[in-house]
């Protein structure tokens, strides 16, 4: 099974990779199947039924808007963010939408977008069913899809076959599916993890295309940080959470608000970077899924820290950092999960923190063994992290959790670099433990907003704003 760095890192929109990006991709795929089968022009109505976690927290995670946009042919990376609200309002109030942007059908926001709260489809918590009808009300086509985290979508046939993602048979120079295999390939080849990943990526793209693509991803990440450090106001959704990154950014620039130890101000900058990204994600802004939207702030925050606060950093380090992070992310994607609805927040913030820790260790000159150690340390201390978004919104505790995940990644990398790379618990063992822990975790702690902080803090219903 071959996975590219560009599968894990994708330009998209907030607030959720599994609840926004995935449903948009699934809805567009369904519309394309109608077109491919010749049924698009005969279609007069489409229903979208959301189940499990998608139904429980879909309103706060933007699933309805994603379905509308996807049916209209939009992609997460291509949709104009500034136009989303008006387009969703137009479909919602006008009672019409245009499949793939060209075939107009009737649409009822109340009757055609159905949330089956408390009911799940058999294979995954993030299930959805799309059904197309003709003018007589006869079914033209029906499909079931699952959003399995990070924007990845599989159809019912793949799910029943147990395939988390479609198997890509592309032959790579140095294939690996476990951390042990990755370290062994590094030893045989004499390559660092980032250099080995670069060779594997050449199975799909030229070296220049890889570097250009990764730098383009970083520019989106960095622009997201910059926007988040300027924007102020209240986040949508009803919790009335105030954006904090801009104020903290001003304080740090002015040298104000000192807490007694200026040597720790660097960690405050890391906090700003992570908060900025995830506040942008919360408003549905343009972000990079890394490897999910809910954990999108960690990898860019740690990279920004490295480029800004570490001596000798250069643009070449961006590609090395992201390639190493992707190598670690592949291990989680293949052997466990990056879906909060499947394994809790340990699969999102935990995976991202682990990826960032290993990537930073590599950027700072660590050996493959030290990189693996850094990744293991970061995840080991995120084990059991639940997904309990208050009000079903990707805001509390999600935004602050990214800041903590970034700081934990830096600490893990520094700890690993102070050692030889030898350690007691392997990355493979901690990934398996994360998967087992997620399997044993009660569903109320897995993105359903029915446990943890989601019920112990919120005392009044949230007036969801889902667009």
Secondary structure, DSSP 8 states (H G I E B T S, - for coil): ----HHHHSEEEESS-IIIIIHHHHHHHHHHHHHHHTT-GGG--EEEEEEEHHHHHHHHHHTHHHHHHHHHTT--TTTS-GGGHHHHHHHHHHHSEEEETTTEEEE--HHHHEEEETT---SS-SSEEEEEEE-TTS-EEEEEEEEE-STT-EEEHHHHHTT-SS-------TT--SSHHHHHHHHHHHT--HHHHHHHHHTTTS-HHHHHHHHHHHHHHHHHHHHHHTT--SB-SSSS--B--HHHHHHHHHHT-S--S-GGGHHHHHHHHHHHHHHHHHHTT-EEEESS-STTHHHHHHHHHHHHHHSTT--THHHHHHHHHHHHHHHHHHHHS---HHHH-GGGTHHHHHHHHHHHHHHHTT--HHHHHHHHHHHHHTTTT--B--GGG-S-TTHHHHHHHHHHHHHHHHHHHHTS-S--SS-HHHHHHHHHHHHHHS-GGGBSSSSSTHHHHT--S-------
